[in-house]
Amino acid sequence: MSAISERDLLESVPSTLFIGGEWRPASDGGTLTVLDPATGEPLKTIASATAEDAAAAMEAAATSFEEWAATPARERSDILRRAFDALEERAEEFALLMTLEMGKPLAESRGEVAYGNAFVRWFSEEAVRIQGRYGPSPEGNGRMIVSQHPVGPAYLITPWNFPLAMATRKIAPALAAGCTVIIKPAQQTPLTTLAWVRLLEEAGVPAGVVNVITTEASGEVSEAIMADDRLRKLSFTGSTPVGQMLMSQAAKGVLRTSMELGGNAPFVVFDDADLDKAVEGALAAKFRNIGQACTAANRFIVHSSIADEFAARVTERVTGMKIGRGTEPEVTIGPLIDDRAVAKASELVQDALGRGAELRTGGEAIEGAGTFFQPTVVANVQPGSEILREEIFGPVLAITRFDDEDEAVRLANDTEYGLVSYVYTEDLARGQRMIERLATGMMGLNMGVISNAAAPFGGWKQSGIGREGGAEGIHEYLQTKYTLTENPFA
Ligand code: NAP
């Protein structure tokens, strides 16, 4: 375990852009300051890229593409494996850095280091398994070859809520496939990406293959990159409205796109559920990352016969949660990312209460430094409440009731999102029916946390397009070629 101080750690993080293998300031000398959401105090000032810097990063990614694409897969794999080993060694530093800039409890940041780094290992393994096919045409007069090729330079945009994992699950498959990248982390949490890319550089990633643009001018910078017709791929994780806007920009260049967007996960508890398991799963699915996960359970849809008991049991557990800066021992609820997030949680709770819901615990922003909101339980949430429509992105557990399976399915699917659903039942056939009836790209069946580097992560409906992780993840960065040759025996 590393005993590095917060100050030394922050000083060790690069404070500039990384373009074409050089760490350099913004072209106009502009900067942005990253804050600690637990205190509101500045952590570090770093470069804020201009459109000119973005164009330079695009140039670097485009000019280094051919050589990187031709680099043997084993070499690309070895670089990723070295990066994996290096991060394992420095796991504690990265965990602390994430807690400082994003706010989550240190134990959860350690979990994210393990999860985020699992993508690096997974794709170091997948790099050498890019395969094609060869065979006779049905008529027998030719031979058909199907091969996979890197799609080209890729632009990657990540959100603030998982500062490491959102970067690794894009960069690792891109590099494994032979693509070069420009990554733009969220301006609220860019430090983890900068530190991790430095580590990739040390692991031997050639100049220009990975470029980092941190900026306060996301729109302008992105437009400069997307206007370049050498860009071939956009991978975005963030909110649905920004994703929709980027998809329309990507249409001009007919870019391959991967979109990991918002969620509004139902958490359905049937009357035949094991309530102990359901309560544990609910707490994990709701309060991990202080509720700020796209996979966070948003609507607890609980059978009427057990809804009161479920509410009482989760309330008892929530009342005991320790709130504070994520670096303090035993804290489970850190700050929300900013004032807007606190205001949103507060408005959603007030709207639900105004429409007849009952407040069981919490419900208020916490006065003082930092952007904290009390862990909250609201029961008997009524149809039409905003909290059932909107992604809460905060520590608010909202319970609504149902009476039969068809009603549960109707309520669960009543959203434009379709990222993940959670179902608790001990009836195997019912569980299987739910797999077929719930319109989500992922499901936790008696499980409250499902993310895994070996699984295809992604949503249906307005939660996105494409998959990250699993055997599918590398294909987001590959394109298919079919070649017909003559029958060599003719
Ligand atoms: P966001 O506001 O959409 O921001 C995400 C990223 O997009 C940030 O890097 C942001 O940069 C950038 N961005 C914003 N406006 C842009 C523009 N005009 N052009 C180009 N880039 C732009 O989302 P967020 O609030 O950070 O993240 C929360 C959302 O992400 C939630 O909806 C959550 O569900 C979703 N999410 C989804 C997944 C998934 O896998 N499905 C995973 C995690 C999070 P700035 O920082 O400069 O604004």
Residues whose N, C-alpha, C, O or C-beta is under 5 A from the ligand:
A	BS01	NAP	I157 T158 P159 W160 K184 P185 A186 Q187 Q188 T215 S218 G219 S222 T237 G238 S239 T240 V242 E260 L261 G262 G263 A293 C294 S463
